[in-house]
Amino acid sequence: MKISNLRKMYGKQTILNNISVEASKGQIIGLVGNNGSGKTTLLKCISNLIVDYQGEIELDGKLAFSIESPTFYDDLTVFTNLTLFSELAGSQKVNIEEALQQVKLKDAKNKKFKQLSLGMKQKLSIARILLDHSDIILLDEPFNGLDILTKEQLKELMIMLRSRGKLLIVSSHILEELGEISDAIWYLREGNIQSIINLHDDNRVYKIVVSKNSVVRKMLQEKYHARWCFDKDQNSIFKIEILKKDIYTTLKSLINDNVLVIEFTDVTMDIRELMAEEG
């Protein structure tokens, strides 16, 4: 999938501002951002639910999506809903029993949709996607309102889909869950891609806490290219990007430069740190 110069406006308000990103099959992309950052609008543009945008979206394969609340027919059973949707989609050689087994809903196949919990509804959405044999899957806030066990089951499903060569783009406020399963993070802020973080390359992001000192602050910024984040009490907090092979020598060099290091923490997988406001 390739998105080039995507721009979406509502009146004079810019919702998406010149978005250009790429993703490959066999990946899970975590889409993060605060409320109003444009996450759902971006997913709707990709899925063609919004068509009046500028720019280009190129999809290499069949697309399936679950955006906003899962929607099925309230008075039909789980099994009947999946049968109906697979027929409407023209899906061939579907195995509804197998799909329900994979999402752990086989015992609920005769329940009506309106009787399902939120977690079961999310699983049913994924079962529908499984029947569609799509290459690209968009999931909007799939962890909302779920208990711990259901979250774990959903993560297992997403990892299974990735292992089958699917591309998943998952939007979520539940940052811990995304950090555990994502290969890359797209951080959307006020309609712009603020950061793209590859969670599996050799770059590591470390948070460094040092005693507050203007000389040390200047030295960290100039010599180590550390990004100052903020001061807290008597300490200053920085972030520094380091190659894996350079972690030991960097820490040793900091000590040799008489930097009083209070904390030195790998926060590469901590999406909350990625989204933290910088000074």
MIRO-742351 format. One record per residue (C-alpha): residue number from 1; residue in three letters; x negated, y, z negated. Coordinates in steps of 0.25 Angstrom, whole numbers, always signed. Each point is the difference from the previous one (the first is absolute). Layout:
! residues N
PT  bavo  vovex  xx  yy  zz
PT  NUM  Ala  X  Y  Z .
...
***
This chain:
! residues 279
PT  bavo  vovex  xx  yy  zz
PT  1  Met  +0  +0  +0 .
PT  2  Lys  -5  +14  +3 .
PT  3  Ile  +6  +13  -3 .
PT  4  Ser  -5  +13  +7 .
PT  5  Asn  +3  +14  -4 .
PT  6  Leu  +14  -3  -6 .
PT  7  Arg  +7  +12  -4 .
PT  8  Lys  +14  +1  -6 .
PT  9  Met  +8  +13  -4 .
PT  10  Tyr  +14  +2  -6 .
PT  11  Gly  +3  +15  +5 .
PT  12  Lys  -13  +8  -4 .
PT  13  Gln  -4  -10  -11 .
PT  14  Thr  -12  -9  +4 .
PT  15  Ile  +2  -14  -5 .
PT  16  Leu  -11  -8  +7 .
PT  17  Asn  -12  +9  +5 .
PT  18  Asn  -8  -6  +11 .
PT  19  Ile  -2  -14  -6 .
PT  20  Ser  -10  -9  +7 .
PT  21  Val  -2  -14  -5 .
PT  22  Glu  -3  -14  +4 .
PT  23  Ala  +2  -14  -6 .
PT  24  Ser  -2  -15  +5 .
PT  25  Lys  +7  -13  -2 .
PT  26  Gly  -3  -8  -12 .
PT  27  Gln  +0  +13  -9 .
PT  28  Ile  +8  +5  -11 .
PT  29  Ile  +0  +15  +0 .
PT  30  Gly  +4  +7  -13 .
PT  31  Leu  +8  +13  +3 .
PT  32  Val  -1  +10  -12 .
PT  33  Gly  +4  +14  -3 .
PT  34  Asn  +9  +8  -9 .
PT  35  Asn  +15  +2  +2 .
PT  36  Gly  +2  +9  +12 .
PT  37  Ser  -14  -3  +6 .
PT  38  Gly  +6  -7  +13 .
PT  39  Lys  -1  -15  -3 .
PT  40  Thr  +14  -4  +4 .
PT  41  Thr  +0  +10  +12 .
PT  42  Leu  -13  -6  +5 .
PT  43  Leu  +6  -15  -1 .
PT  44  Lys  +13  +5  +7 .
PT  45  Cys  -8  +6  +11 .
PT  46  Ile  -8  -13  +2 .
PT  47  Ser  +13  -8  +0 .
PT  48  Asn  +7  +9  +10 .
PT  49  Leu  +11  +4  -10 .
PT  50  Ile  -5  +14  +2 .
PT  51  Val  -3  +3  +15 .
PT  52  Asp  -1  +15  +1 .
PT  53  Tyr  -15  +1  -4 .
PT  54  Gln  -12  +5  +7 .
PT  55  Gly  -12  -9  +3 .
PT  56  Glu  -2  -15  +3 .
PT  57  Ile  +3  -13  -7 .
PT  58  Glu  -6  -12  +7 .
PT  59  Leu  +5  -14  -6 .
PT  60  Asp  -7  -13  +4 .
PT  61  Gly  +11  -10  -3 .
PT  62  Lys  +14  -1  -5 .
PT  63  Leu  +4  +8  -12 .
PT  64  Ala  +9  -3  -12 .
PT  65  Phe  +3  +10  -12 .
PT  66  Ser  +7  +2  -13 .
PT  67  Ile  +1  +14  -3 .
PT  68  Glu  +7  +6  -12 .
PT  69  Ser  +11  -9  -6 .
PT  70  Pro  +1  -14  +5 .
PT  71  Thr  +14  -1  +8 .
PT  72  Phe  +8  -12  +3 .
PT  73  Tyr  +15  -4  +0 .
PT  74  Asp  +5  +0  -15 .
PT  75  Asp  +10  -11  +1 .
PT  76  Leu  -8  -9  +8 .
PT  77  Thr  -9  -11  -6 .
PT  78  Val  -15  +1  +1 .
PT  79  Phe  +0  -11  +10 .
PT  80  Thr  +11  +6  +9 .
PT  81  Asn  -7  +13  +0 .
PT  82  Leu  -13  -6  +5 .
PT  83  Thr  +8  -8  +10 .
PT  84  Leu  +7  +12  +5 .
PT  85  Phe  -12  +9  +1 .
PT  86  Ser  -8  -10  +7 .
PT  87  Glu  +11  -2  +10 .
PT  88  Leu  +1  +15  +2 .
PT  89  Ala  -15  +1  +2 .
PT  90  Gly  +0  -11  +10 .
PT  91  Ser  -10  -8  -8 .
PT  92  Gln  -3  -13  +5 .
PT  93  Lys  -4  -13  -8 .
PT  94  Val  +3  +6  -13 .
PT  95  Asn  -1  -8  -13 .
PT  96  Ile  +8  +7  -10 .
PT  97  Glu  -2  -11  -11 .
PT  98  Glu  -15  +1  +2 .
PT  99  Ala  +0  +16  -1 .
PT  100  Leu  +8  -1  -13 .
PT  101  Gln  -9  -10  -6 .
PT  102  Gln  -12  +9  +3 .
PT  103  Val  +6  +12  -7 .
PT  104  Lys  +6  -9  -11 .
PT  105  Leu  +14  +3  +3 .
PT  106  Lys  +4  -14  +4 .
PT  107  Asp  +8  -2  -13 .
PT  108  Ala  +8  +13  +3 .
PT  109  Lys  +4  -3  +14 .
PT  110  Asn  +15  -1  -3 .
PT  111  Lys  +0  +13  -8 .
PT  112  Lys  +6  +12  +6 .
PT  113  Phe  -9  +12  +2 .
PT  114  Lys  +7  +9  -10 .
PT  115  Gln  -3  -10  -11 .
PT  116  Leu  -15  +0  +2 .
PT  117  Ser  -9  +8  -8 .
PT  118  Leu  -9  +11  +6 .
PT  119  Gly  -12  -10  +0 .
PT  120  Met  +8  -10  +7 .
PT  121  Lys  +5  +10  +10 .
PT  122  Gln  -15  +4  +3 .
PT  123  Lys  -3  -15  +2 .
PT  124  Leu  +12  -1  +10 .
PT  125  Ser  -6  +11  +8 .
PT  126  Ile  -13  -7  +1 .
PT  127  Ala  +7  -13  +4 .
PT  128  Arg  +7  +8  +11 .
PT  129  Ile  -14  +5  +5 .
PT  130  Leu  -5  -15  +0 .
PT  131  Leu  +11  -4  +9 .
PT  132  Asp  -4  +11  +10 .
PT  133  His  -14  -5  +2 .
PT  134  Ser  -5  +14  +1 .
PT  135  Asp  -15  +5  +1 .
PT  136  Ile  +2  +13  -7 .
PT  137  Ile  +8  +1  -13 .
PT  138  Leu  +4  +13  -7 .
PT  139  Leu  +4  +0  -15 .
PT  140  Asp  +5  +12  -7 .
PT  141  Glu  -1  +0  -15 .
PT  142  Pro  +2  -15  -1 .
PT  143  Phe  -5  -1  -15 .
PT  144  Asn  +11  +10  -5 .
PT  145  Gly  +7  -5  -12 .
PT  146  Leu  -6  -14  +0 .
PT  147  Asp  -4  -8  -12 .
PT  148  Ile  -14  -5  -1 .
PT  149  Leu  +2  -14  +5 .
PT  150  Thr  +8  +5  +12 .
PT  151  Lys  -11  +10  +3 .
PT  152  Glu  -10  -11  +0 .
PT  153  Gln  +8  -9  +9 .
PT  154  Leu  +2  +12  +10 .
PT  155  Lys  -15  +2  +0 .
PT  156  Glu  -3  -15  +3 .
PT  157  Leu  +10  +1  +12 .
PT  158  Met  -7  +12  +5 .
PT  159  Ile  -14  -7  -1 .
PT  160  Met  +6  -12  +7 .
PT  161  Leu  +5  +9  +11 .
PT  162  Arg  -14  +7  +2 .
PT  163  Ser  -6  -14  +0 .
PT  164  Arg  +9  -3  +12 .
PT  165  Gly  -6  +12  +8 .
PT  166  Lys  +11  +10  -3 .
PT  167  Leu  -2  +15  -2 .
PT  168  Leu  +7  +5  -12 .
PT  169  Ile  +2  +15  -4 .
PT  170  Val  +5  +1  -14 .
PT  171  Ser  +5  +12  -6 .
PT  172  Ser  +0  +0  -16 .
PT  173  His  +0  +9  -12 .
PT  174  Ile  -5  -13  -8 .
PT  175  Leu  -14  +3  +3 .
PT  176  Glu  -6  -12  -8 .
PT  177  Glu  +7  -10  +9 .
PT  178  Leu  -5  +7  +12 .
PT  179  Gly  -14  +0  -5 .
PT  180  Glu  +0  -15  -2 .
PT  181  Ile  +4  -4  +14 .
PT  182  Ser  -3  +11  +10 .
PT  183  Asp  -12  +0  +9 .
PT  184  Ala  +1  +15  +2 .
PT  185  Ile  +7  +12  -5 .
PT  186  Trp  +6  +12  +7 .
PT  187  Tyr  +2  +11  -9 .
PT  188  Leu  +11  +10  +5 .
PT  189  Arg  +0  +14  -6 .
PT  190  Glu  +10  +11  +4 .
PT  191  Gly  +1  -7  +14 .
PT  192  Asn  -15  -2  +2 .
PT  193  Ile  -9  -12  -1 .
PT  194  Gln  -8  +5  -12 .
PT  195  Ser  -9  -13  +0 .
PT  196  Ile  -1  -13  +6 .
PT  197  Ile  -7  -10  -9 .
PT  198  Asn  -6  -14  +4 .
PT  199  Leu  +1  -8  -12 .
PT  200  His  -9  -11  +5 .
PT  201  Asp  -12  +7  +6 .
PT  202  Asp  -13  +2  -7 .
PT  203  Asn  +3  +14  -5 .
PT  204  Arg  +4  +1  -15 .
PT  205  Val  +6  +12  -7 .
PT  206  Tyr  -5  +3  -14 .
PT  207  Lys  +6  +9  -10 .
PT  208  Ile  -11  +6  -8 .
PT  209  Val  +3  +7  -14 .
PT  210  Val  -12  +9  -5 .
PT  211  Ser  -1  +11  -11 .
PT  212  Lys  +5  +13  +6 .
PT  213  Asn  -12  +8  +5 .
PT  214  Ser  -1  +10  +11 .
PT  215  Val  -14  -4  +4 .
PT  216  Val  +3  -15  +0 .
PT  217  Arg  +13  +3  +8 .
PT  218  Lys  -8  +7  +11 .
PT  219  Met  -10  -11  +0 .
PT  220  Leu  +10  -11  +2 .
PT  221  Gln  +7  +8  +11 .
PT  222  Glu  -13  +3  +8 .
PT  223  Lys  -9  -12  -2 .
PT  224  Tyr  +11  -11  -2 .
PT  225  His  +11  +7  +9 .
PT  226  Ala  +9  -3  -12 .
PT  227  Arg  +14  +6  +1 .
PT  228  Trp  +4  +7  -13 .
PT  229  Cys  +14  -3  -4 .
PT  230  Phe  +3  +7  -13 .
PT  231  Asp  -5  +3  -14 .
PT  232  Lys  +6  -6  -12 .
PT  233  Asp  -4  +4  -14 .
PT  234  Gln  -15  +0  +0 .
PT  235  Asn  -2  -9  +12 .
PT  236  Ser  +0  +2  +15 .
PT  237  Ile  +6  -11  +9 .
PT  238  Phe  -6  -3  +14 .
PT  239  Lys  +2  -10  +11 .
PT  240  Ile  -11  -5  +8 .
PT  241  Glu  +0  -9  +12 .
PT  242  Ile  -11  -11  +0 .
PT  243  Leu  -4  -12  +8 .
PT  244  Lys  +0  -13  -8 .
PT  245  Lys  -15  -2  +2 .
PT  246  Asp  -3  +14  -6 .
PT  247  Ile  +9  -1  -13 .
PT  248  Tyr  -12  -4  -9 .
PT  249  Thr  -10  +10  +6 .
PT  250  Thr  +10  +12  -1 .
PT  251  Leu  +3  -3  -15 .
PT  252  Lys  -14  -1  -3 .
PT  253  Ser  -3  +13  +8 .
PT  254  Leu  +11  +7  -8 .
PT  255  Ile  -7  -4  -13 .
PT  256  Asn  -14  +4  +5 .
PT  257  Asp  +6  +13  +3 .
PT  258  Asn  +5  +2  -15 .
PT  259  Val  +14  -1  +4 .
PT  260  Leu  +8  -4  -13 .
PT  261  Val  +9  -10  +7 .
PT  262  Ile  +12  -3  -9 .
PT  263  Glu  +8  -9  +9 .
PT  264  Phe  -4  -6  +14 .
PT  265  Thr  +12  -8  +5 .
PT  266  Asp  +3  -6  +14 .
PT  267  Val  +14  +5  +4 .
PT  268  Thr  +0  -4  +14 .
PT  269  Met  +12  -9  -1 .
PT  270  Asp  +7  +10  -10 .
PT  271  Ile  +10  +7  +9 .
PT  272  Arg  +4  +10  -11 .
PT  273  Glu  -14  +5  +0 .
PT  274  Leu  +1  +2  +15 .
PT  275  Met  +12  +8  -2 .
PT  276  Ala  -5  +8  -11 .
PT  277  Glu  -1  +15  +2 .
PT  278  Glu  -13  +5  +2 .
PT  279  Gly  -6  +14  -4 .
***
